[in-house]
């Protein structure tokens, strides 16, 4: 049996590990837009260099190989066809017997008209976002964060550690 998992966050990776434990001979494929398996809970620590790419992972080194899981990073799913049991990502088709959707949340920019013209506007969900914020923080002095939840406050903390003036 072939299991296709969309998403490599804790839900997707835990599902892959559980399937492997229950079905040792089944094929497991993971598709994700991400470039690495990372903990989003620790991602803000990348901004101020508390963690690097190697210390952001929440799986042990060699996890994919050890569990015989095929990983396709930087693969954006554009179509799911349940009738043919295929998923299209990066213009490639992936077949499946069982499909698990575990892509996690998606950040959005609130529909506030002024945000349409703001330069250096970032969401915070992926490693690429953390890299962009880190680069902007090198030359910037101030940051405004929209959202005072765990993610917003964590990013604020990292920017404060870089001695930036932060408004939440």
N, C-alpha and C positions, 0 to 999 in steps of 0.2 A: 504494500500500500504506500502511496506517495502523499505526504503531508506538505502542504504549502502554507507558510505562515507569512503574513504581511505585517511587518513591524518587528523591531529588535530592541524594544524597551523591556522592562521587567516582565510584563505579561507575555510577550512573544517568546522571550528567551526561556522563561520558566516553563511555558507550554512545550517548547522544543525539548527541554531536558526531561520533562515528565513523559512525553511521548517516547523518547529514547529509552527511558527506564521501563515503560510498559510494553513497548514494541521494538525490541532491539534490532530487528532486521528491516524495519520499514525505512523508506527514504524520507528524509526531512530536508526541506529547502526553506530558507528564510530570505525574503526580499525586504529591503529597506532603503529609504532615501538617505539614511545616515552613512557617514564614511567609516565610522567605528561603533562598536558597542560601548556606549558610555552611560554613566549614571547622570541623569538630568538633575538629580538632587545635588550633585557636587559640581555641576557644570559652571556655576558662577565662580568657583575657585580657580578656573582656568584664566579668567580675566586678569586677576592680580598675581598670577604665577604660583599660587599655592599648590596647584596640581598641574601636571602636564598630561599629554594624551595617554601615556602609559598608566597613570594613576587615576584616570577617570573611569576606567572599566569596572564593571561590577561582576565580571566573570573571571575565572582564573585563566592564566596564560595557557593556550592550547585547548581551550574549551571546545571550540568548533571541531577541531581534528579529533580530539578524544571522544566526542560524542557523534562523530560521523555526520555532521550537519553541514550542508552546502549553503554558503553565504553569498548573497549578491548585494553588496553595498552600492550606494549611489544609483539605485534602481527605483524610479518613480512609476508607480502603478497608474496606468491611464485607462485600463478597461478590464472588467471582469465579465466573463461569459459563463454563467452557470450551466447553460445547456451543453456547451462543449467542454465544460470544466477546464477552462483556460484563463490565465491572467496575462495581460500584456503589460510589460514594463520595459522601457527603453527600446521600444519597437521589437522586442523579443517576446515570444509566447512561452509560457510556463504552464504545463499541465498539472493536474492534481486529482487525487481521489477525495481528499478532505482538505477544506480551506478554512483557515483561521484568520480573522481580521483582528489585528492587535496593533493598529498604527499609532495609538495614543492620541493625545489632543493636538490641536493645531492652534497656533497663536494667531490672533487677528489684530488689526489696527482698528481702533474704534472709529466710527464714521463721524469724525470731527473735522470740519472743512479745513481748518488751518493745517492739519497734519498732511494734507495733500501737497503742501509746498515746503515743508520742513526738510532741511538737509540733515544728514546723519541720523536718520530715523531707523531704528532697529527693533525687530521682534527678538524674543529670546526663547529658542526652542532647540536649536541644533548647535553642533560644534562650530559650524560656519558663522553662526550669529555671535558666539562668544569670541571668535577670532576677530570679527569685524568690530565689535565693541572694544576689545582689547587694543586694536590698532587705533581706533578713534580716541581712546582715552590717553594715548601717548601724547597727542598734541592738544587735546581739549582740556578745558579747566572745569567746566560745569556739565552736569547731567540732570535731565528731568526724566523721572520715571513715572509712567502712568500705570498705576496699579500697586496697591500696598499689600498684596498677598505674599505668600512664601517666595515666589519667584522674584517679584519686584523688590522686596526687601533684601533678598539674598544678593541680587545684583547691586543694590545700593550699598550694602556692606562691603562688597569687593571694591567698588569704586571709591568708597571712603578710605579704604586701606591704601589706595593709590593717591590719597590726599586730594581728591576731586571734591568740588562743591556739589552736593546732591540735593535735589528737591524731589520729594515723592508726592 
